[in-house]
Structure formats: structure tokens, C-alpha cells
Amino acid sequence: MINVSSMDHTLAWFWYPLGMLLLLYLPRRGAYGFFPNFWSRTMAFTWGSITHQDMTEEAILNITLRLFVETPHPTTGKHIREEDFKDRTLLADDIFAAYYGPDVSAKRFRGAVAQVANANAAMDFINTTRDDPVLHFDSELIRSTNAWLLQTRKELLQAVSSEQYVIARDKLGQLFHTLQDFYSHSNWVELGHRQPHPHLLQPGREIKAIAEAGIRTCSDCSDWTCQGNLLEGLLAKGLLTTGYYGTQPEKPTGKCSHGGRFDESRHREPRGGINKDSSSLFFSPHHYLHSEAAALAREASIHFLEELWREIGSKQFMRLLDISPATGLSFVVDTTGSMGEEISAAKRQAWEIITSRRATLQEPDFYLLVPFHDPEFGPVSKTSDPDEFLKILDTISPLAGGDEPEMCLSALQLALQTSPPYSEIFVFTDASAKDAHLKNSVEALIQEQKCKVTFLITEDPSRTRVKRETLSPDRFNLYVNLAHSSGGQIIFTDNENIKRVSEIIGESSISSVTLFRHQKGNIFSLERSQRRTKKQTTEMEVHRFWIDSLVDKVILTIQGGIQTFQIWNPAGTNQASSSTSGPLAKIQSIGGIYRAFLFSPVLAGEWTLKLLSKGHYSVHVQGQSTFDFLYYFAVPEDGRHPGLFIMDSHPIEGLPTYLVVMAMGLNRSELGSVQLQAVNLEGRGGSLGELKLQGGANQADLFVAELPPTLQTNSSFSVVLHGVDSEGQKVERAAPQATTVEGSLLELSTDTPVFPGRPVTIGWKVTNPGSSKQYDLKVSSVPRFLVNISSSRLHLGFNQTATGQIALNVLDAADPGSVITVTLQANLLHAVGDPSFAHIQLLVMPLPPVQKLSSPVCNVTSVGGSCGPPQSPCRSQRWMATLRIWDKAGVRSVQVEGGAVVPHHADGLAESVTYASNCCSQQARLVVTNLLGEKYWCQVASAPPAPPDKATASPPDVLRKPVVAAAAATTSWWWVLTAFMEIGWLRL
């Protein structure tokens, strides 16, 4: 097991009492489970608490170690030993180094683990999930919550079988959150259990022994600590219960509260609560059982992962969590008539990579191809089978035509939407983009996915393209800017050299780090560069760059108007470009492009590049290193469960934002460890600020820095990490992608499955932390389905938020396992600025099997109270109706149409609902939503009994017995049996 250690904070005893006093005045928020992530301990002064992030990461690392123990190394056949990690805190770097070797980066694995953990924590922050009792095992909705877990498990398995691993990781994180909440929010631990629940999240098994409606569960507790407040009858019968939170739904008489400072229901008898979310008595009345609950939640997470591994197999399980040092191979290829040589080069490189890397650690784990011309682009071909990919490549050939421009950005956008994070995408074209209006959307996807894009552009004077319009000589500047902002390269070549230049694809690796890049001007066309050099004067330019002790396999790429250059190492040794194999490097010249491969070992220190230039040029220096970092932006969320909410977007002007850094390879070098010092925000015009790094609680490789509030909308910067090695020498790493500050935060979310032929509702939220803005909202989907937004125009003042819904009509022909990408774009009206974007990916599930007698049934079992004649005062008179709802999909919520949530409780195989009202309203329509997102309504009324010969709705025969019993118990009453009931489907 992984060790979990408490953070030793030197000022803890001083700050803890002060912090608790401050917490008494924090605003109230929704009910959640264990604290979300590492920052929760700092914000809530609960350094001994175990968070959702801790349990999730520990479970994944434990099961990864087991997988490595059982699975022989792919090339050596050796196994690692589990006993070598006994009584050690597991780290991803350590287990990767033990299995794959010290030179393999765990970057993609760390990114996958972070995605699962962040999806887990987001359940406490997103509007559609944070207050839903079904998603947190609240309000005794145990059967409904287990049904939701089983449905989410189906979605996870569908995503894996369709190789949609990004979606699968999000589903896994969401499932973990709810599964872990069971042990904190229920009385499973208090019942004396020391093993996970055997029937929870188990298909075909039913959770029994639940405290049904009407059974009292808690006694009154007026203290912060509520030891022994669960009634003895629960223990004697082994009945399960969970706490109620707040007023939605309202806690019934005699039931337990969730408890803690921010739970309003704790004031209603029985007072107190039973949650074990933290080790703090201010948040958790059963804080003394926090460690036991966390241990069971972690063990349940490990158990689920092991079952998942055995079910889907090692290969797919490793792809799910990116437990591999390899990257994918993604091509975007122009297929117009002039592209014959480029297509041949792409095919050749793919064949060479597949052949040379087959059965090695570097064998790509996926292959992707997106062709384009005009006016067509796509479809996306994606596979994990190399032979199938070669067959797909063989099907593409130059098509008729040859005019310019083409639909390049549309194809690149498709590739970004379907490639996993941290991919490198290679674009082959000889034409400019017809769809330049997609630039902002593509840039947003690049930054969100953290993908590199490298363009290989051929401009061959021996070939002519028909230009249907006068094209700007700077028309490739768009590609230059996209390559620069993504951390990729742009290579201009010609028909003769494209095959040699395309060898750059084979150098792509997850361990690649960018050490230096410089760009003078934007036009790198070889033909024009050669013409300009005859007219422009020669300039000597000097560039200095740092190569640290942790870098190897360094390559310099220089192109443009360059006559000659020289390289100096820190010891003063130099080599000229005319020397193809000198003391420092092997230098290649490919049609005006120079590539210098430095010999290993590379001397650490400051290197110098001097070059004679005539016009525009570029320099790109790249190396290989296991020391690297991942980062994301997050906003602090206070309230009942504080933590950092990880944003998919860029930082937002005016919104307090933290930069979270996950470092890799801090202790993997033979020279010793790396000590990180600061992070710098490098803008194009200089530094935007140096930020001090704070340690991430008890995680040695996690760091946090608060962004300066002076960052302005549309300012762009790169994140540069600074530190020193064990010899005190400088170490730097720059994030490949540039980040742009935005003025608005857009969010999309949905909480129901997607099925062919059924409408989908997606919630949207726009937050404006700055000055007043007017927006034009646009929504689109890929594939193109009919999609509508509730409001297309929006005005938000300072610090205002608006929410609404997007209605998506999924076609009957949508294939199960396919993905629908919905994009929300917010354009500013009457103001200067780039649009903001939000994306959400929806997995299409197979339609649930149609079973006989599976339609939902709603039956009114009793009506109490009476309403007098119309002249009598209605507010002083009340009536009440009790309903039972049978829905095999599981009931998600019951709500008065346009009004409040109505509590529902487990009642045998059905759900029991009690609705009460004064006599000013003598009927109501209740909207029921099940776990498949289907809505229907039940109507109740205080009315005279129906005539004896009038038919009343009843459940199917298979479910009728419980209702008959309920009716028999009430027939002795003088008229009450059923008031009125209707069921109608609401197709939204």
C-alpha cells in the first residue's frame, strides 16, 4: 500500500485555531464527499485529511505496480518485484524507472493520472454535479446512486472499447468520486465493516438492508463531534443509511444529516451528522473515523481498477492510463493534385516508423490520419493497429484539382479533437488555409490539449497551383504562428527534399524538450528567401542558449536566409557549418535547411550560435530529457469543501488563478536531484513576472504559484520553470505551448448519457470577472447535428454569471461509440478581443434494450388532509399525497414543475415520494428525471375520490403486489385511495 503522510507545518498550531474561526464565516455551498484535492488541506487547515486526489492517485499507482509485476518487460522479458517497493511512498517516476529504465519519461502517464484525479475533484465544483445527492451518496438514495455507478461503468467500458480513452478517463474519475463518497457519507464504517461493500458497483447484485422511508436513523447531537449518534437498531439489523444535506431535498423526521459547519440540515432534529470527509471536527462530525473511511474508499478504488484491468486486458488498460513511454502518430495531409510527393513522403515515414519501432518501447500506441482538400476534409481514421493504418494510408492519393487555398484548419481542428493530449500532429501541405476564420478555435484546442503542431510546407517552383484569387505573399504566416504557439516547428522545403526533411517525424518523442527558439520575420519560403538574399546586406547575429546536465540528443534546426553559422560549446570549442562532421556535431544541409546533431554527452552550460543572415530565418533547439513538467490553471473554491477547481481553459483576467506545476524526473539524474526555485511567465516582449513556487502539501513533485493580477486579456506568455541541479548549475524547462489570457470563462457540462435518436441537454455557463461585456454566443457540433442555444445574445456586468442550456438533437444513425464534439464560442460585441471557447465531448451509447414492462410507472397510494370550500382561507389548510415510482433505470430527481425539489426515498424496489402543499394550490405536476436523462411527469391533486367505475393507473403485474398491499392498508379509510395520476413523457 502507498504510505500517506501528514504534512508537518511549522506554524500549524498557530494557524489552525485562526483558520477555524475564519471558516465559521465562509459562505455555504453544496454537499460533497472527501475533500477534492491537495489544496483543500491548505485552504481548510486540515493537513491530516486524505483527499479524493490522494486516494485516486494512490489506487492507480498501486494497480500500475501490480501490472508491472505481472507483465514482463516488452523487450527484456524481465519482471520487477513488488517487495522492492514495500513501505515506500509510490511515485510514478520510480515505478516507471524500475520497469522501463531510467531514460523513459512518465509524462503521459502523469498526465493521465492527473486527468482522472481532476475529473474526480470536479464533481465537487461543476454546477450540474456538485449539488446532486445521487452523485454523492446523499439523502439515502443508495439504490439510485448504485444504478448511476453501474451506468457510468457501462459508459467507461464503451469508451474503452471505442478507444476513446480521454472520455474514459473522465468517466473513471467521476465514478471514483461517487464510489469513494459511499464510505464517507454512509454508515458502512460505523456498522463495523473493514472491507469494501461486496455488492456495490457489481452488475447483477442488489444492495440490500437499507433503512427505508419512515425508519429513524439518528439521535440528536449538539456537539461538533457526534460519536454514537446512530441509532442502535441500525447496528442490530445492519441497515445502511446516508446523511441529508441542506434543504434540497429536505431532511425527513428522524433521519441523519450530513453534518459539518455548512450543512443547514444539521440544525433540524436530530441535529449533528455522520460524514467522515475530513479529519476536522468543524467539517466532519465523525472525523474520528476519517482514516478508516479513506482506507476503505482507497481499497474499493483499487479493487475496481483490478476488475477493470482483468476485464479489458492489459493492453487496453495500459492505453487507458497511458502506461507507456510511446506517443502516437498523427498526420493531416493535403490530398489535392499537386501533393503527390508529399503523400509519398508521409507514407514512407509512417512505414519506416512502424517498421523500426515495432515491438519496441517506442512503438506508437495509436495512428491517426485526416485528409483534406477543397471543399472537403476528413473523415478521421484512427486505429491502434499499425498494419491497418498502412492500409488506410495506401487508400489516399492525389485527387483532381490543384488550386489554392485549401481546408487545412478544418482538418487540423478534427485532428486536435480526436488526438489525445500531448500529441504531436504533422501537417503536409503546399497551400494556404481557406478557413483562416478557425484560427482562434484551433489555438484554443492546441492550448487545451497541449498538442504540438509541425507543418511541412512545400513550395516548389517546378509545380504550379491554380490560384483562384490573389493570395498574399504572407499567406503562410498563419501556419507559422500556429506552429510557434504550439511548440512545434514549421519546415519549408521543396519537392526534391521533402522525403529527407520528413525524417523529422521520426524524432518525435514524449521526452522531447524545447531548449531555445528564435524567429526573425514570418516568411520562410525558400524561393523568396533566396531572392531576398541577393538584395539584402549580410548581418552577424549571436544567440546564446543553455543546455543543462539533464539533456541529451540535442538537435539544432536552422532555416531561412542563412549564409553560414558557427557553434561554440561552454569550453570554447567551435565548429562551422561547412564542417559536416566536426568536434561538436554532425551537420546536414537539406535544400537550405541546416540540422546539427550534437554528439553525446553534451557539455552542460551556455552554448553560442553565431550566424550570417540575409533576411528572415528561424532557429529551433530541441533535446531529450526525463526532467520535464506538466501544468494547468486552477481557481480556488471556498465553502464547505475548499480546493482548486482545474480549468480546461486559459487564465481569465480578473479571476484569482493559480498555476499548478507537476514536475517529473526531479530525482532521476545520475548527477542527483533538481531543486526548483521559481517559474517565469515569458511574453514575446519580455518577462511578465517571476513567481515563487510553493510546495503542494505532502507531494514533493507538486508546486503552486499564484498568477499576478496584472495579466491583461489577450496577453500571451510561455511558462518557464527555473531550478538548479545538484552541482548548483542552472536548469530550465519551457512549456511548449504559449498561453493567452482571456476575458471570460466558458463552461459546458452534462450529466446524462447520450443515445442515438434522443435529444441531449448541455448546460452552459459564462462568467465575466471584468468590465461590462456583450456577447454573441454560437454553438456548433462535429458531426453536424441540429443544435440550439437558449440565449444567443448576452450582457454581463462586472463579476456577473449567466447560465443556460444547449439542445442537441442526436440522429438515429449516430454510431454507438462515436463522439460528438460540441463547441461554444463567445464573440464580443462592440469591443476588441478574440472570442472565447469551450468544448465538450459526448460519447454515444447503445440504446438500452427494450424490455417488456420496463416503462416507468407512477402510482398515488394515499392522499391526506382536506381542503374546505372555496370561501375558506386556503393558507391555513394543507393536503399531502404519497406516490410510489417504479423505474428500472433509477430515479435521479423529482421536482415540482418550475419549483422545488421533492425528496424521494428508497421503498423496496420503488421510490417513495411525499408531496405536501397548502390548499391555495390543490394540484401539482411533478417532473421525474431518471438516470438515463429521460423525463416524465406525475400529476397529483386534492380532489374527491374517483367514481368507482373510473379506471386508475397501476403498476405492471410484476410490480403490483407492493401497491396492492399499500392500498389494502388504506381501504378502511372512508374515501382515500388515489387522487389522480397521469404519466406523460417530456421529450426535450
N, C-alpha and C positions, 0 to 999 in steps of 0.2 A: 504494500500500500504506500501511497505517497504521504510523506510527512507534511503536516500542516502546522506551521509555527506561528505564534503570535508575534506581532510587531512590538519590539522594545522601543518605546518612545520616551526619551529622557524627560519630557515635560508632561507626560500623560496624566500624572496625578494632579498637576495644576490645572490643565485644560479640561479634564473630564467634568468636574462639577460645573465649571463655567459653561461648557458646551451644553450640558443638560438643562441649565437654566435658559439658554438661548432656544433650545428645542421646544420648550414649553410654548413659545410664541411663533413657531413656524406655521405656515398655512397648512390646512388639511388637504389631503389628496386621497386617491383611491387606495384600495386594498391590494397588497401584493404578498409575495412569499418571502423566502430568504432575501437578504439584501442583494441588489443586482450585480455589482462588480466591485473591483478593488478600491475604487474611490469612495465607496459607501462607508468604509471603515473610517476614513479621514473626515468625511463630512459629518458623520454621526458620532464620532468619538468612540467607536466600538471596535477597537483594534483586535479584539479576540474573536470577532464573528467570522463565520465561514460563509462566503457568498455563493450565488449561483455560478459566477465565473470560476471560482475556486473548484467547485465540485465538477463542473463541466470539463475544465482543462485536466483535472486530475483523472477523471474517468477515461478521457481519450488517451492520455499518456500511459495509463495502466494497461489499457487494452492494446495499444500500439506495441508496448513492450512484450506482451504475451504473443502478439502476432510475429514479432521479430524472433522470439524464442522458438516458435514452432516452424517458421518459414526459413529454409536455407537461403543463404546469400545467392543472388541470381547468377553470379559468375564464379565465386569460390566454393559455393556449397556449404560454407561454414554456418554454424548457429552461434548466437550469443546466449549467455547464461543469465537467468533471472536472478540467481543468488548474487551476482556481481552488483546488483542494484539494491540489495536488501538494506533497509534502514537508511536509504539515501533519498533525498528530495529529487524526484524525477524532473529532468529538464529535456526539452525537445532536442537541443544541441547535443546533449550527452548520448541519448539513445540513438540518434542518427549517426553520430561519430562511431559508436560501438558497432553498428550494423553495416553502414555504408562506407565508413572510413572517414578520416579527419578532413578530407578536402571536399566533402559534399555539403552543400548548403541545405538547411532545413527551412528556407524562406517560404516556399509554397505551403509546406505543412503548417508552419506557424500562422500563415495567413488563413488557412482553412480552419484551424482550431479557433482563431480569433473570430472568424465569421460565425461559427456555431455559438460561441460564448456571447457574442454581441446580439445575435438573434434571440438568445435566451433572455438576456437583460432587457432587450427592447420590449418584451411583453409587459414590463412594468411602466413603460413610458408612452407607448403608442395609444392614441385616442381610442381605437377600436378594441383594444385588448386589456388595457390596464384596469378598467372597472368592471370587467365581465366576470361574475362569480364562477361561471363554468370553467374558465381558463385558469383559475387559481384554487380549485377545490374548496370554494367557499359556499356558505348557505346550504350545507347538507345536500348539494347537488352531485352526489358521488357517482350515481349511475350515469347521469348525463355527461359528467366530466370524463368518466372512463370511456363512454361512447365517443367523445371527441378525441381522446387519445388514440383509440382504435382507428378512427377515420384518418387522423394525421399520420398514423403508421402506414395506412394504405397509400396516402399521398407520397410519403417518403419512399416507399418501395416502387411506386410508379415512376417517380423522378429518377431513381437509380436505374431502373430497367430501361428508361429512355435516355440514359446518360446525361441527364440534366442535373449535374452534381451541385451546381451553385444553389439551385432551388432546393435540392435535397438537404444541403447543409442548413439552410434556413428552417426547413421543416424539423430537422433534428434538434436544433436549438429551441424551437418553440415547444416541441414535445418534451424535451428535458425540463423546461421551466415548470410545466404543469405537473409532470411526474415528480419532480423534487418538492413541489409545494405540498403534495399529499402528506409528506412526513412532517412538515412544519405546521400545517393547518388542521390536520385531523388528530384524533386521539390514539392513533396506532401505537405510538411510543408509550403513551400512558397505559395502554392495555397490557403492557409488559412484553411486547414483541421486540425481538432483536434481530430479525431477518426481514427483508422486504416482503411486501404483501404478495402471496403466491398467485393471486388471480388478477392483480392489477395489470392492465395493458396486455392481457393474454387472450387472443382470439378464441371464442367459443366458451370462455369461462365467465361466470357471473359472480359479481361481488355480492355476497350475502351478509346477513347480520348487520343491517343498517338501522339506526334509530329513525323510525318513520315519523311522519307528522303526528303531533299530539303527544309524543314521548318526551318528557322533560330530560334534559341532559346536564345542566349545570346548576350549581348552587351559587348564592350571592357572594361576591368577593369585593371588598372595598379597598384592598391594598394593591400596590404595584405588582407584587409577586402573588400569584394565585395558586399556591400549592394545595392540592386536594379539593379543588372546586368542581371536579367532575363527579357526578352522582355515582353512588356505589352500584346501582342497578346496571349501569353500562358495563362495569367491570365484570359483574357476576354473569351477565349474558353475553359478554364480548361484543357489544354493539358499537358500531362505528358512528362517529359524528364529526362534523366540521363546524367552525365558527362562522357567524354572520358579521358582516362589516357594513357600517354606515346605515343608510336608510333605503338603499336600493338593492335588494328588497328589504323591507322592514323585518326586524327580528321577531319571530313569534314568541309568545309567552313560554318561559321555561327553557329556552334554547340558549346555547353558548354564544358569546361574542368572540370575534377575532381578538380584540383587545389591543392595548397599546395607546399611546398618547393621542393619536389622531383618529381613533375609531369612535364615532359618535354613539354607536350602539352600546358601548361599554357602560354608559350611564343608566341604561334601562335594565331593570332587574330581570334576570340575575346579572349583576354587574361583573366586571373583570374581563377575562378572556383566556384563551388556551393556546395562542400562537407561540411558536418556538423559532421565529425568524432570525433572532439575533441573541447575543449574549448580554444584551442590555435590558434591565428591568423596565426602563422607560418605553421601550418598543415592544417587549415580549413578556407577557405575564408568566409564561412557562419557560423563561430564559434559562433556567437551571437544567433543562433538557435539550438545549440547543445543540450541543455536541453530539448527543445520541441521535437526534433527528437528522443532522447533517451527515453523520456516518451512514445512516440507512439510505438517505437520498443519494449519496455518492455510490453506495453499493448497488442500488437499484439502477443507476445510470450505467455502471459497468456491466451489470447483468444484461441490460437491454442491448448495449453495444456488442456484447459477445454473441447474443442470439442473432442480432442483425448480421454480424460477420459470418456466422455459420450458415445463415440462410442465403445470403447473396454471394458468398465465396470471397476468397482473399483478394482476387484481382479487382473486383468491383469495390470492395471495402477500401482497398488502398487508394483507388481513384476517388472515392467519396471524400476521403480526408487528405488527399494529395500526399500520401505517404510514399513519395517517390522523388528522386532528385531531377527527374526529366521534365522537360517542358513540351508543349505542343508545337505543331507546325501549321501555321495559318497563312493561306495565300488569298490575295484579292487580285484577280487577273483580268486585264482588258482583253477582250476576245474579238476586237474589230480586225478588219482585213490586213492592216499593217503590222500586226503583232505576232507574226509567225515565229520570229527568232526569240522573242521574249517568252512565248508559251513553251517553246522547246527548252529554253534555259530553265524555266520553272520545273518542267518535267524532269530534266536531268538532275537538278539539285535535289528534288524530292527523292528520286531513285537512289542517288548517292548517299543521302542522309539515312534513308531506310535501310539500305544495304550495309552501310558501315556501322550503324548503331543497333542493328537487330540483335536481341539477346544481350545487350549491354545495359549499364545503368542509365545511359543517355538516350535509350530508345524512346521516341516521343510517345506520350500517352494518349494523344488524340491528333487527328488530322482534319483540317478544315479548308474548304475551297468556296469562294464566292466569285463567280464570273460576272462581267458587266460589259455592256456596250451602250448603244443609244437606240431606242429609248428603254431598253430592258436592263434589269440587274437581278442577280440571283438565279436559281434558288441556292440556299445554303446546303452544302454537302458536308456532313460531319460524321466521322467514324473513328473508332479506335483500332480498326483492322488495317494494317499498312498495305496489304495486298488489295483490299477493296479500294483504298484511296488511290493506288496506282491505276486501277481500272477506271475510277472516276476521272482522273487526270487525262487518261487516254481518250476520253469522250469529248474533251474540249478541243476546238480547233478554230483558226481564224475564220470569222464569218464575213459575209459580204459587207461592203462599206469600207470606210476609211476616213470619214470626215471627223471633224473635231468641233466642239468638246464632247465629253462622254459623262456617263452617270457614275463617276468614281466614288463620290462621297456617299451616295445611297448604298453602294456595295460595301464600303468601309463601315458604314453605320450598322449594316446587317452583321458584319464580322465581329464588331465590338459587342453587339448584343448577344452573340452566341458563343464568343470565346470566354474562357474562364479568366479570372483576374490574373494579373502579372504575365499575360501572354505577350509575345512579340508578333506583330502582323506585318507581312511583307506585301507591298503593293507593286505590281508590274503594270506600267502604262507608258504611253508616249503622247498622251493627250491631256489637256487641262480639264477642269471639272465644269460640267454644265450645271450641276446642282450645288453651286457655291453657297446657296442660302442655308445649307445644312451645316455650315462650319461651326456655329455655336453648339448645336446639338451633338456633333461629333466630338468637339472639345470637352463637353460635359461628360460624355461617355468615357473618353480617354482618362479623365481625372477620376471618375467614379470607379472604373475598372482597373486603373493603374496599369494600362497597357502601353507598350512601346509600338510605334508605327514607323516602319522604314520604307521609304519609297525608292524604287529602282526605275529611273526615268531614262528612256532612250530618245534622243533627238538625232536622227541620222540624216544628214543632207542628201544621201543617196535615195532616200524614200520621201515621198511627198504625200501629205494628207490634204484632203479637200477641206478647206475651212469655210464653213457656211456663214461665217461672219468675220469681221475684222477683229483679230484677237490681240490682246495686249501683250507686249514683249515681257511683261512681268506676270504672265498668267500662271506660272508655276510657284509664285510666291506663297499661295495658299498651302501647297504641299510642304514648302519649306517651313512655314510657321507651325503646321501640324506636327511635322517631324520633330521640330525643336521643342515644342511644348510637351510632347510625349516622351522625350528622351531617346527617340530613335534617330536614324540618320536619313539623309537624302543623297542619293548617289546618281549623278548624271553621267551617262555613258552613251555608247553608240551600238549600232548593230554588230559591229565586229567584235566588241569587247564584252557584250552583255553576259556571255556564258562564264567568263572569268570573274567578272565583277559579282555575279550572283553567288559566288562562293562565300560571301559574307553571311549568307543564311546559315551555313553550317557552323558558324562561330557563335550562334545564339545559345545562351545558357542562362539558367536561373542564377548562376554565380556571377554573371557579368555586372560590373560596376563602372559607371562613368567617372573618369578622373579629371577630365578637362574638356571643354569645348569652346570654340570661338567661331564667330560667324561675322564676316565682313561683307555687307550687302546681301542681297537676296537672289541675284541671278547667277546661277552656276552653270548655265548652258555652255557646254564645251565649245560649241561653234562660235557663240558670241564672245566667250572669254578669249578665244584665240584672236578674234578680230580686234578686241579692245586692247590686247597687249601690244599691238603694233602702234597704237596711238598714245598710250599712257606711259608715264615715266615710271621707272623702277623704284620701289621703296623697300628699305630694310626694316623688317618688323620683328620684334622679340616677344616671345611668350614664355612664361615660366609656369610650371605645374609641379605638384607634389605627388610623388609615388611613395606610399608608406610601406612598412615592413610586412604588411599582411597581404600584399598584392603580388600576383604573378600573371604570366601570359598577357603582357601588355601589347596593344596594337595601336599605332598612330595611323589615322586616315587623313590625308591632306589632298584637297582637290580645288580646282579653280585656276585663277591666273597666277600660277606659281612658276618661277623660273628655276630656282634651286633652293635648297634648305640644308641646315646643319643641326645635329642633335648633340647636346652636351649632357653627360651624367654628373652627379654631385661631385665626383672625384676629378672632374675636368677633362675626362676622355671625350673625344668628339668623333663624329662620323658625318660625312657629306652625303647628299642624296645620290651623287654619282657613283658611290661605292655600294654595290648591291649586297655585299656581304662583308661588313667591317667588324670592328671590335664591339659594337653595341647592338646591331640589329641586322636582320635580313630585310632588304628593301625591294619592293616590287613596284614597277611602273606599268599601269594598265590604262593606256589611252589618256594620259593626263591626270590620272588618279594615282597618288603615291600611297603605299601601305608599308609601314615599318613595323616588323615583328621583333620586339626587344628580346634578347637572349636571357634565359633564366640561369641563375637567380638574378632578379632585377635589383640593382643597388638602390636602397631606400634614401630618400632625400629630395632636394629640389633639382628638377631637370629643366633644361633650357632648350627652346626651339627658336632658331633664327632662320628667317626666310626672306627671299627676294620676291616681292609680289608686284604684279601689274594688274590692278583691278580687284574684283571680288574673289573671295576664297573662303574655305572653311577648314577647321581643324577639329578632329574628334579623337580623344584618347580614352581607350577602354581597357580594363583589365579583368582578372578573375580573382574573387576573394570570398571567403566564407564569412567575413565580417561585413555585415550589412544591416539594414533596418527597414522596418515597415512603420507606417504612421497613419493616423486618422485624426479627424477633428471631432470634438465632443462638447456638448453643453452641459453644465451642472444642473441637475434636477434636485430640488429640495423636497420637503414634505416627509411623509411617513417612511418612505424608503428612498433615501437620497442616493445619488450615484451619478455617473456620467452617461448621458444619452449619446450614443455614437451616431453621427450624422453620415448619410450617404453622400451629402453634398459638400460644397466648398465652405470655408468660413463665411459667416454673414456679418456685414458691417453693423455695429451696434449691439450684437448679441455676444455676451460674455462666452468666450470659447477657449477650450484647452486643446493643445497639441499633445497627443499620446504617442509615444515612441516605443516600439518593441525592437530591441537590439538583438542581433544574432551573432554568434561567434566571439563573444566577449572573452571567453577563456579557451579558445580552440587553437591559438597560435603557439608554435614551439618557443616563441620569444616571451611567452607569458600572457597576462591578461591585458585588456584595454580598459582604461578608465575614462568614462565620458564626462565632459565638462559643461558643454553648452550647445545650443542649437542656434543657427543663424538663418534669418529669412533674407535670402539674396534676391533682390529685384534686379531688373535689367539696368537700372541706373545706379545701383549700389545697394548697400545693406539697408533693410527696413527695420532692423533691430536684432540684437543678440539676446537670447532668452536663457535664463538659468534653468537647468533641469532638476526636477525633484524626483526622488525615488518613489516607485509605485508600491508603497506599503512593504509587504514582505516578499515582493517579487524582484529579484536582483536585476533582471533584464528588462524591466518596465519603467518608463520615465514619463513625467508630465511637465509641461510648461504652459503658462498662461499667455495667450496671444495679446499683444499690445492693443489697447482700444483705439489707437490712431490709424489702424488699417482702413483704407478707403475702398469703396466699391470700384471694381474693375482694376485695382492694383494687382499685379501678378508677381509671384515670388517662388523660389525653389527652397526646399528645406535642406539645410546643410548641417550635418552632425559633426561636432568637434570633440576630440579627445586626445589622449596620449597613450603610447604603448608602454611596456614595462621598462624600456630604456629612456623614457621621457620624451621620445620623438613624437612629432605631430601626426595625428591620424584624422582624416576627413572622409566623409561619405556624403554625397549629394543625392537626393531623391531624383529619379529620372524625370518625373513629370512636374511641370510647373503648376502652381495653384493660383486660381483667380478668386479674389474676394467678391462676393455677391451682395446685393442689397435686400434680398428677400429669401425666405426659407420656404420651400415647397415640399410637401409630404403626401405620399399616396399609401393607402392601406386597404386591405380587405380581409375578412375573417371567415369566408365561406368557400367551399370547393367550387371549381369551375367544371361544368358539364356541357357536352355538345347540345345545341338547341335550347339552352336555358340562359336567361338574362343574368348578368353579373352586376352587382353594385360595388363600386370602389369609392371609398371615402377620400376626399382631398382636403388639404389644409394649407393655407397661405398665411405666413407670419411676416409682418413688416415692422422690424425693430427701429426703423429710421423715420425720416420725414414723410409727410403725406404722399401717397402714390396712387395712381390709377393704372389698372391692369386690363389687358385684353388676354383672356385665357383661351387657349386652344388645346384640344386633346386629339390624339391620333393613336392608331394601333397597328401593329405588324403581327400577323397578316391584317389586311384592311377589312375590319368589321365595322358595322354601324355603331357609332359611339357618340353619346351626347353628354354635355356637362350642364349641371343645374344653373350655373351663372357664367356667362361669358365676359361680362364686364364687372369690375370690382374697384371700389375705392376704399382704401385703408389709411387711416390716420396714424399718428405716431404710436408705436407699440401695440397695434391692433392686429387681430387674427380673424380670419374668416374660414368657414368650413362649408363643405357641400358634397355632392355626390356625382359620380360619373356612371352612366348607364351604358353597359356594353352588351350588345346582342351577339352571342356566340352562335355561329352557324351550325346546323345539324351535321354538316360534313367535316367539322373540326375533328382531327385525329386525336384519340387519346394518347397522351404522352407528348403531344406537341406543346409549344409555348407561345403564348400571346404576350407581346410587349406593349404596354400602354405608356404613352409619354404625355405629360402635362407640360405645356410651355406657357410661361407668363411673360408677355411683352409689356413694356412700359409705354403708357400713352403720355404724350406731351412732356417727355423727359428723355434725356440722353442716357443710354446704357444698354448693355447687352441683355437679352432675355435670360430668364432662369428656367431650369428644367428639373423635372422629377420623373423617374422611371419605375415601373413595377412589372415584374414578370409573373404571369399566371400559367400554371400547369393545367392542361385539360385532362380531366379524369374520365375513365369509362363510366357510362351511365350505370347507376346502381341497378342490379337485376330487379325486374318487375315480379313481385311475388303476390300471390293471392292473399287477400285480406291484409295488405300492408298499408292501406291508406290510413291516414290519421283519423282518429275518432275523438270527439269531444262530447261529454255527457254531463248534464247538470244533475247532480244527485240530491241536492236539497236546497231549499230557499227558506230563509228565516227572516223574522221581523215583519212588520206590516206598515203600509202607508195608508193614511186616512184619506178622507175625501179631499177634493181639490182645494176646498176653502181652508183646510187646516195648515198650520205652519210646517213647511217641509223640512226645514233645517234641524228641527228637534226630533225628527223621526228617521230611523235608519232601517235598512234591509241588507241582507247578506246572502250570497249564493256560493255554493261549493260545487266545483267541477272536477271531473277526472279526465285526463287526456292520455290517450294511448297513441304513441308514435314510436315505431321501431327505430327510427333514425335518432331518437333522443331529442328532448326539448331543450332548446337553447335559452329562450326567454319568453315571458308572457307580459304584455304591456297593454294598457288601456289605449285605444286608438287615439293618437295625438296627446297622450298623457303619461302617467306614471307607470313604473314597473310594478307588476303584481307578483308577489312571492309564489313560488311553486316548490313543492316538496315531493320527495320520493314516497310513493304509496303503493307498495307491491310492485307490479310490473307497469304501473301507470304513474302519472304525476298528478298530485292533488293541488288545486288552485282555489283559494278563497278570495272572493271579491266582495268588498263592503262599500256602501255609499249611503248618503242621506237621501231622503225622498224627493229632493228637488230634481234629481236625475233618477228615473225609475227603470232605465235600461242602459246597457253599455255593450260596446263591441270590443272584445279582447283579441289582440293580434298575437298569434303564436308563431314563433320562429324556431324551426328545428335545426339540427346540426349540419344539415345539407344546404342551409340557406333558404329553404322553402318556407313560405309564409301562408297562413290561413287564419281565419277568424272564427271565434265562437261568440255568439250573442247571448246575453243573459238579461233577464228583466224581472222586476217585481210585478207580477200580474196574477189575475185569478187563475185557478187551475184550468188546464186544457180540458175540453169536453172529452167524455170517456171514449168516444169513437175516433178521436183525433190521434193519428199516429205520432209517436215521438221517436227521435233518433236514438239508436242504441249501438253499442259496440258490436263487432263481429262475434259470431258464436264462440270462437276460440277464446275470446276475452270477456264473455258476458257474465261469467259467474261472479266476479267481484262486484259488478254493478247490481246484479240481482240481490246479492246479499245486502248491499247498501240500501237498495230500495225496500227490501223486506223489513229492514230495521226502521224504516220511516213510514210505512203504510199505516201504522197505528195513529199517526198524526192525522188531524181532521181533514187537511187538504194538500199538504205539501208533499210533492214527489219531484216534479220537474217543472220549472217555469217555462223556459223556452230555450231552444238551442238550434243554432244553424252553423254549418261549416261551409266556407267558400274559399277557394284558392285565390290568393293575390299574386298574380303574375306581374312582377315589377320589371 
